[in-house]
Amino acid sequence: MAQSAEREKVLARLWRTEPKRSELDRPGTRVLPWAYIEDSGAMLYWLAGPGQSPDEWTVLFDEGRGPESEHHATRCASLLLAVLTGESESSYFPDLPADSHQFDSNDEILGEEG
């Protein structure tokens, strides 16, 4: 929740000087952060439209330290699978697919107790 509030402020400042993606033009549409790429500033967001259930949310990738972003008209799990198997058309994951994969929880980094 803290990341969501922080990102909302950061993006509001950014969109005062940079154009928003057209997917964000619909009133009530918001972005919810769910992943980041360590040391890059890049974030992955759910793109949540008004009246949509979470099953309908798509993915917005924002490079974080520049104006580039990508909208993926797919759900989170589908994008992750495509990235991990090399089937994604994104240019933002050049080191993937890898020979092996590992999930590391961010509980310690985010100060959450398990």
CNS distance restraints for C-alpha pairs under 8 A (distance, minus, plus):
assign (resid   1 and name CA) (resid   5 and name CA) 6.43 0.50 0.50
assign (resid   2 and name CA) (resid   6 and name CA) 6.17 0.50 0.50
assign (resid   3 and name CA) (resid   7 and name CA) 5.93 0.50 0.50
assign (resid   3 and name CA) (resid  33 and name CA) 6.95 0.50 0.50
assign (resid   4 and name CA) (resid   8 and name CA) 6.09 0.50 0.50
assign (resid   4 and name CA) (resid  32 and name CA) 5.91 0.50 0.50
assign (resid   4 and name CA) (resid  33 and name CA) 5.89 0.50 0.50
assign (resid   5 and name CA) (resid   9 and name CA) 6.54 0.50 0.50
assign (resid   6 and name CA) (resid  10 and name CA) 6.34 0.50 0.50
assign (resid   7 and name CA) (resid  11 and name CA) 5.94 0.50 0.50
assign (resid   7 and name CA) (resid  33 and name CA) 7.44 0.50 0.50
assign (resid   8 and name CA) (resid  12 and name CA) 6.08 0.50 0.50
assign (resid   8 and name CA) (resid  31 and name CA) 7.87 0.50 0.50
assign (resid   9 and name CA) (resid  13 and name CA) 6.37 0.50 0.50
assign (resid  10 and name CA) (resid  14 and name CA) 6.28 0.50 0.50
assign (resid  11 and name CA) (resid  15 and name CA) 5.99 0.50 0.50
assign (resid  12 and name CA) (resid  16 and name CA) 6.58 0.50 0.50
assign (resid  13 and name CA) (resid  17 and name CA) 7.46 0.50 0.50
assign (resid  14 and name CA) (resid  18 and name CA) 5.82 0.50 0.50
assign (resid  15 and name CA) (resid  19 and name CA) 5.83 0.50 0.50
assign (resid  15 and name CA) (resid  20 and name CA) 5.92 0.50 0.50
assign (resid  18 and name CA) (resid  67 and name CA) 7.41 0.50 0.50
assign (resid  20 and name CA) (resid  24 and name CA) 6.54 0.50 0.50
assign (resid  20 and name CA) (resid  25 and name CA) 7.48 0.50 0.50
assign (resid  21 and name CA) (resid  25 and name CA) 7.30 0.50 0.50
assign (resid  23 and name CA) (resid  71 and name CA) 7.96 0.50 0.50
assign (resid  24 and name CA) (resid  29 and name CA) 5.78 0.50 0.50
assign (resid  24 and name CA) (resid  30 and name CA) 6.98 0.50 0.50
assign (resid  25 and name CA) (resid  29 and name CA) 7.32 0.50 0.50
assign (resid  26 and name CA) (resid  49 and name CA) 7.67 0.50 0.50
assign (resid  27 and name CA) (resid  50 and name CA) 7.68 0.50 0.50
assign (resid  28 and name CA) (resid  49 and name CA) 6.45 0.50 0.50
assign (resid  28 and name CA) (resid  50 and name CA) 5.31 0.50 0.50
assign (resid  29 and name CA) (resid  47 and name CA) 7.16 0.50 0.50
assign (resid  29 and name CA) (resid  48 and name CA) 5.66 0.50 0.50
assign (resid  29 and name CA) (resid  49 and name CA) 4.33 0.50 0.50
assign (resid  29 and name CA) (resid  50 and name CA) 5.76 0.50 0.50
assign (resid  30 and name CA) (resid  47 and name CA) 6.08 0.50 0.50
assign (resid  30 and name CA) (resid  48 and name CA) 5.38 0.50 0.50
assign (resid  30 and name CA) (resid  49 and name CA) 6.53 0.50 0.50
assign (resid  31 and name CA) (resid  45 and name CA) 5.63 0.50 0.50
assign (resid  31 and name CA) (resid  46 and name CA) 5.55 0.50 0.50
assign (resid  31 and name CA) (resid  47 and name CA) 4.83 0.50 0.50
assign (resid  31 and name CA) (resid  48 and name CA) 6.05 0.50 0.50
assign (resid  31 and name CA) (resid  60 and name CA) 7.90 0.50 0.50
assign (resid  32 and name CA) (resid  45 and name CA) 5.06 0.50 0.50
assign (resid  32 and name CA) (resid  46 and name CA) 5.09 0.50 0.50
assign (resid  32 and name CA) (resid  47 and name CA) 6.73 0.50 0.50
assign (resid  32 and name CA) (resid  48 and name CA) 7.40 0.50 0.50
assign (resid  33 and name CA) (resid  43 and name CA) 6.79 0.50 0.50
assign (resid  33 and name CA) (resid  44 and name CA) 5.88 0.50 0.50
assign (resid  33 and name CA) (resid  45 and name CA) 4.22 0.50 0.50
assign (resid  33 and name CA) (resid  46 and name CA) 6.38 0.50 0.50
assign (resid  34 and name CA) (resid  43 and name CA) 7.75 0.50 0.50
assign (resid  34 and name CA) (resid  44 and name CA) 5.95 0.50 0.50
assign (resid  34 and name CA) (resid  45 and name CA) 5.61 0.50 0.50
assign (resid  34 and name CA) (resid  46 and name CA) 6.98 0.50 0.50
assign (resid  35 and name CA) (resid  43 and name CA) 5.88 0.50 0.50
assign (resid  35 and name CA) (resid  44 and name CA) 5.07 0.50 0.50
assign (resid  35 and name CA) (resid  45 and name CA) 7.07 0.50 0.50
assign (resid  36 and name CA) (resid  41 and name CA) 7.14 0.50 0.50
assign (resid  36 and name CA) (resid  42 and name CA) 5.62 0.50 0.50
assign (resid  36 and name CA) (resid  43 and name CA) 4.26 0.50 0.50
assign (resid  36 and name CA) (resid  44 and name CA) 5.85 0.50 0.50
assign (resid  37 and name CA) (resid  41 and name CA) 6.60 0.50 0.50
assign (resid  37 and name CA) (resid  42 and name CA) 5.37 0.50 0.50
assign (resid  37 and name CA) (resid  43 and name CA) 6.42 0.50 0.50
assign (resid  38 and name CA) (resid  42 and name CA) 7.74 0.50 0.50
assign (resid  40 and name CA) (resid  63 and name CA) 7.69 0.50 0.50
assign (resid  40 and name CA) (resid  64 and name CA) 7.22 0.50 0.50
assign (resid  40 and name CA) (resid  65 and name CA) 7.43 0.50 0.50
assign (resid  41 and name CA) (resid  63 and name CA) 6.59 0.50 0.50
assign (resid  41 and name CA) (resid  64 and name CA) 4.55 0.50 0.50
assign (resid  41 and name CA) (resid  65 and name CA) 5.96 0.50 0.50
assign (resid  42 and name CA) (resid  61 and name CA) 7.35 0.50 0.50
assign (resid  42 and name CA) (resid  62 and name CA) 5.58 0.50 0.50
assign (resid  42 and name CA) (resid  63 and name CA) 4.19 0.50 0.50
assign (resid  42 and name CA) (resid  64 and name CA) 4.34 0.50 0.50
assign (resid  42 and name CA) (resid  65 and name CA) 7.14 0.50 0.50
assign (resid  43 and name CA) (resid  61 and name CA) 5.95 0.50 0.50
assign (resid  43 and name CA) (resid  62 and name CA) 5.33 0.50 0.50
assign (resid  43 and name CA) (resid  63 and name CA) 6.51 0.50 0.50
assign (resid  43 and name CA) (resid  64 and name CA) 6.44 0.50 0.50
assign (resid  44 and name CA) (resid  59 and name CA) 6.85 0.50 0.50
assign (resid  44 and name CA) (resid  60 and name CA) 5.84 0.50 0.50
assign (resid  44 and name CA) (resid  61 and name CA) 4.61 0.50 0.50
assign (resid  44 and name CA) (resid  62 and name CA) 6.38 0.50 0.50
assign (resid  45 and name CA) (resid  59 and name CA) 5.70 0.50 0.50
assign (resid  45 and name CA) (resid  60 and name CA) 5.07 0.50 0.50
assign (resid  45 and name CA) (resid  61 and name CA) 6.30 0.50 0.50
assign (resid  45 and name CA) (resid  62 and name CA) 7.91 0.50 0.50
assign (resid  46 and name CA) (resid  57 and name CA) 5.85 0.50 0.50
assign (resid  46 and name CA) (resid  58 and name CA) 5.64 0.50 0.50
assign (resid  46 and name CA) (resid  59 and name CA) 4.82 0.50 0.50
assign (resid  46 and name CA) (resid  60 and name CA) 6.18 0.50 0.50
assign (resid  46 and name CA) (resid  76 and name CA) 7.55 0.50 0.50
assign (resid  47 and name CA) (resid  57 and name CA) 5.47 0.50 0.50
assign (resid  47 and name CA) (resid  58 and name CA) 5.22 0.50 0.50
assign (resid  47 and name CA) (resid  59 and name CA) 5.66 0.50 0.50
assign (resid  47 and name CA) (resid  60 and name CA) 6.10 0.50 0.50
assign (resid  48 and name CA) (resid  52 and name CA) 6.67 0.50 0.50
assign (resid  48 and name CA) (resid  54 and name CA) 7.36 0.50 0.50
assign (resid  48 and name CA) (resid  56 and name CA) 7.82 0.50 0.50
assign (resid  48 and name CA) (resid  57 and name CA) 5.11 0.50 0.50
assign (resid  48 and name CA) (resid  58 and name CA) 7.16 0.50 0.50
assign (resid  49 and name CA) (resid  57 and name CA) 7.21 0.50 0.50
assign (resid  52 and name CA) (resid  56 and name CA) 5.92 0.50 0.50
assign (resid  52 and name CA) (resid  57 and name CA) 7.00 0.50 0.50
assign (resid  53 and name CA) (resid  57 and name CA) 7.02 0.50 0.50
assign (resid  55 and name CA) (resid  75 and name CA) 7.38 0.50 0.50
assign (resid  56 and name CA) (resid  75 and name CA) 7.20 0.50 0.50
assign (resid  57 and name CA) (resid  74 and name CA) 7.76 0.50 0.50
assign (resid  57 and name CA) (resid  75 and name CA) 6.23 0.50 0.50
assign (resid  58 and name CA) (resid  71 and name CA) 7.75 0.50 0.50
assign (resid  58 and name CA) (resid  72 and name CA) 6.36 0.50 0.50
assign (resid  58 and name CA) (resid  73 and name CA) 5.30 0.50 0.50
assign (resid  58 and name CA) (resid  74 and name CA) 5.02 0.50 0.50
assign (resid  58 and name CA) (resid  75 and name CA) 4.84 0.50 0.50
assign (resid  58 and name CA) (resid  76 and name CA) 6.84 0.50 0.50
assign (resid  59 and name CA) (resid  71 and name CA) 5.97 0.50 0.50
assign (resid  59 and name CA) (resid  72 and name CA) 5.14 0.50 0.50
assign (resid  59 and name CA) (resid  73 and name CA) 6.55 0.50 0.50
assign (resid  59 and name CA) (resid  74 and name CA) 6.38 0.50 0.50
assign (resid  59 and name CA) (resid  75 and name CA) 6.22 0.50 0.50
assign (resid  59 and name CA) (resid  76 and name CA) 6.18 0.50 0.50
assign (resid  59 and name CA) (resid  79 and name CA) 7.77 0.50 0.50
assign (resid  60 and name CA) (resid  69 and name CA) 7.07 0.50 0.50
assign (resid  60 and name CA) (resid  70 and name CA) 5.79 0.50 0.50
assign (resid  60 and name CA) (resid  71 and name CA) 4.51 0.50 0.50
assign (resid  60 and name CA) (resid  72 and name CA) 6.14 0.50 0.50
assign (resid  61 and name CA) (resid  69 and name CA) 5.34 0.50 0.50
assign (resid  61 and name CA) (resid  70 and name CA) 5.06 0.50 0.50
assign (resid  61 and name CA) (resid  71 and name CA) 6.30 0.50 0.50
assign (resid  61 and name CA) (resid  72 and name CA) 7.83 0.50 0.50
assign (resid  62 and name CA) (resid  67 and name CA) 7.95 0.50 0.50
assign (resid  62 and name CA) (resid  68 and name CA) 6.35 0.50 0.50
assign (resid  62 and name CA) (resid  69 and name CA) 4.29 0.50 0.50
assign (resid  62 and name CA) (resid  70 and name CA) 6.61 0.50 0.50
assign (resid  63 and name CA) (resid  67 and name CA) 7.21 0.50 0.50
assign (resid  63 and name CA) (resid  68 and name CA) 5.76 0.50 0.50
assign (resid  63 and name CA) (resid  69 and name CA) 5.85 0.50 0.50
assign (resid  63 and name CA) (resid  92 and name CA) 7.93 0.50 0.50
assign (resid  64 and name CA) (resid  68 and name CA) 7.95 0.50 0.50
assign (resid  70 and name CA) (resid  90 and name CA) 7.80 0.50 0.50
assign (resid  72 and name CA) (resid  79 and name CA) 7.54 0.50 0.50
assign (resid  74 and name CA) (resid  78 and name CA) 6.36 0.50 0.50
assign (resid  74 and name CA) (resid  79 and name CA) 6.50 0.50 0.50
assign (resid  75 and name CA) (resid  79 and name CA) 6.36 0.50 0.50
assign (resid  76 and name CA) (resid  80 and name CA) 6.20 0.50 0.50
assign (resid  77 and name CA) (resid  81 and name CA) 6.14 0.50 0.50
assign (resid  78 and name CA) (resid  82 and name CA) 6.21 0.50 0.50
assign (resid  79 and name CA) (resid  83 and name CA) 6.13 0.50 0.50
assign (resid  79 and name CA) (resid  88 and name CA) 7.09 0.50 0.50
assign (resid  80 and name CA) (resid  84 and name CA) 6.06 0.50 0.50
assign (resid  81 and name CA) (resid  85 and name CA) 6.04 0.50 0.50
assign (resid  82 and name CA) (resid  86 and name CA) 5.89 0.50 0.50
assign (resid  82 and name CA) (resid  87 and name CA) 4.59 0.50 0.50
assign (resid  82 and name CA) (resid  88 and name CA) 4.63 0.50 0.50
assign (resid  83 and name CA) (resid  87 and name CA) 6.12 0.50 0.50
assign (resid  83 and name CA) (resid  88 and name CA) 4.92 0.50 0.50
assign (resid  83 and name CA) (resid  90 and name CA) 7.84 0.50 0.50
assign (resid  83 and name CA) (resid  93 and name CA) 7.16 0.50 0.50
assign (resid  83 and name CA) (resid  96 and name CA) 6.57 0.50 0.50
assign (resid  83 and name CA) (resid  97 and name CA) 6.65 0.50 0.50
assign (resid  84 and name CA) (resid  96 and name CA) 6.09 0.50 0.50
assign (resid  84 and name CA) (resid  97 and name CA) 4.99 0.50 0.50
assign (resid  84 and name CA) (resid  98 and name CA) 7.23 0.50 0.50
assign (resid  84 and name CA) (resid 101 and name CA) 7.89 0.50 0.50
assign (resid  85 and name CA) (resid  96 and name CA) 7.57 0.50 0.50
assign (resid  85 and name CA) (resid  97 and name CA) 5.40 0.50 0.50
assign (resid  86 and name CA) (resid  96 and name CA) 6.24 0.50 0.50
assign (resid  86 and name CA) (resid  97 and name CA) 4.92 0.50 0.50
assign (resid 106 and name CA) (resid 110 and name CA) 5.96 0.50 0.50
assign (resid 107 and name CA) (resid 111 and name CA) 5.86 0.50 0.50
assign (resid 107 and name CA) (resid 112 and name CA) 4.72 0.50 0.50
assign (resid 107 and name CA) (resid 113 and name CA) 6.45 0.50 0.50
assign (resid 107 and name CA) (resid 114 and name CA) 7.07 0.50 0.50
assign (resid 108 and name CA) (resid 112 and name CA) 6.01 0.50 0.50
assign (resid 108 and name CA) (resid 113 and name CA) 7.22 0.50 0.50
